[in-house]
Amino acid sequence: MHIYLILDEQTGLLLFLFFLVLIAWKPEMLPTIARELGKWYNWARKSLDDFLREINEPIYEARSEVARTINETRQAVMNDVDPDILRIARALNIDVRGKTKQEIMSEILRRLGEGKSG
């Protein structure tokens, strides 16, 4: 009874199948059977890996294309902004990432306006 508590239904089924295999085939055949099962397992695993790679490859390519496009757009926006304006913004601790020239200028003027009134 205590042994049954340790074994769940799946383990019991596996043990039953193991003893069934022992009865059906000679014990000398078990290493050969295990070797063949290992070969089939490796083949199935490699096939699944290849299948998943074929599915995921276009997804990774699309992601990298989108990231490259975003980076190119950011560079184009940042190249339109005068370097002096960027230096002023950085001196005022203004985050310029992803902002247009107009947004950066508005933030600089707002910060400078706060300094005068204070």
C-alpha positions in Angstrom: 0.0 0.0 0.0 2.8 2.4 0.8 4.5 1.8 -2.6 1.2 2.6 -4.4 1.1 6.0 -2.6 4.6 6.9 -4.0 3.7 5.8 -7.6 1.2 7.8 -9.5 -0.9 6.5 -12.4 1.6 7.3 -15.1 4.5 5.7 -13.3 2.4 2.6 -12.7 1.5 2.5 -16.4 5.2 2.8 -17.3 6.1 0.0 -15.0 3.3 -2.2 -16.4 4.5 -1.5 -20.0 8.1 -2.3 -19.0 7.1 -5.7 -17.6 5.0 -6.3 -20.6 8.0 -5.6 -22.9 10.1 -7.9 -20.7 7.6 -10.7 -21.2 7.1 -10.1 -24.9 10.8 -9.8 -25.8 13.9 -11.4 -24.4 15.8 -9.2 -21.9 18.8 -9.4 -24.3 16.7 -7.4 -26.9 16.1 -4.5 -24.5 19.4 -2.6 -25.3 18.6 -2.8 -29.0 15.1 -1.6 -28.4 16.3 1.3 -26.2 18.9 2.2 -28.8 16.3 2.4 -31.6 13.9 4.4 -29.3 16.8 6.8 -28.7 17.4 7.2 -32.4 13.7 7.9 -33.1 13.7 10.4 -30.2 16.7 12.3 -31.6 15.2 12.3 -35.1 11.9 13.7 -33.8 13.7 16.3 -31.7 15.8 17.5 -34.7 12.8 17.6 -36.9 10.9 19.7 -34.4 13.9 22.0 -34.0 14.1 22.4 -37.8 10.4 23.1 -38.1 10.4 25.7 -35.3 13.5 27.4 -36.9 11.6 27.6 -40.2 8.6 29.2 -38.5 10.6 31.6 -36.3 13.1 32.8 -38.9 10.7 35.1 -40.8 9.5 36.5 -37.5 13.1 37.3 -36.4 13.8 38.9 -39.8 10.7 41.0 -39.6 11.6 42.1 -36.0 15.1 43.1 -37.1 13.7 45.0 -40.1 11.3 46.9 -37.9 14.1 47.7 -35.4 16.4 48.9 -38.2 13.6 51.1 -39.6 13.0 52.6 -36.2 16.7 53.3 -35.7 17.0 54.9 -39.2 14.0 57.1 -38.4 15.4 58.2 -35.1 18.7 59.0 -36.7 16.9 61.0 -39.4 15.0 63.0 -36.8 18.1 63.6 -34.7 20.1 64.7 -37.8 17.5 67.3 -38.5 18.0 68.9 -35.0 20.8 71.4 -34.7 23.7 70.1 -32.6 23.7 73.3 -30.6 20.1 72.7 -29.7 21.0 69.2 -28.6 23.8 70.5 -26.4 21.6 73.0 -24.8 18.9 70.4 -24.2 21.4 68.0 -22.6 22.8 70.8 -20.5 19.3 71.3 -19.1 18.9 67.5 -18.5 16.2 67.2 -21.2 15.7 63.8 -22.7 15.8 64.2 -26.5 15.2 60.6 -27.5 12.3 60.3 -29.9 11.4 64.0 -29.8 11.1 66.3 -32.7 13.0 69.5 -33.1 9.9 71.5 -32.1 9.3 69.4 -29.0 12.9 69.9 -27.9 12.7 73.6 -28.5 9.5 73.9 -26.5 11.0 72.0 -23.6 14.1 74.2 -23.6 12.0 77.3 -23.6 9.8 76.0 -20.8 12.8 75.1 -18.7 14.4 78.5 -19.3 11.1 80.2 -18.5 11.0 78.3 -15.2 14.5 79.5 -14.3 13.5 83.2 -14.8 10.4 83.1 -12.7 12.1 81.3 -9.8 
